[in-house]
Amino acid sequence: MTDETGTSGANAESRASSMRRKSYIKERLPAVAAEMKSLSDERKELLAKRKEAQPDERKLINRRWNFLVERLEALRTERAALIGERDGMPSQLAKTREKKN
């Protein structure tokens, strides 16, 4: 009798954890997409500024540009992982990253 009670408690805990994770994914995906859009827009603005910038300004713009590129890559990876977890299968991007590593 105690084994059954312990098992159902573990199942309830597992379900609760799964529900929390699904809720997190549901909230995080739109946030990731919004941040990606914001950074992409900023990158477009920097491209225009870079064309007209002086060498010292261009150095600062290039630093920001490099940060944006790295952050966008991290967000793409996170987005692919979240979508894969949500859909229950790894995304194409995640599969190719696994092959590279």
ABEGO torsion letter per residue (X at the ends): XAAAAAAAAAAAAAAAAAAAAAAAAAAAAAAAAAAAAAAAAAAAAAAAAAAABBAAAAAAAAAAAAAAAAAAAAAAAAAAAAAAAAAGBBBAAAAAAAAAX
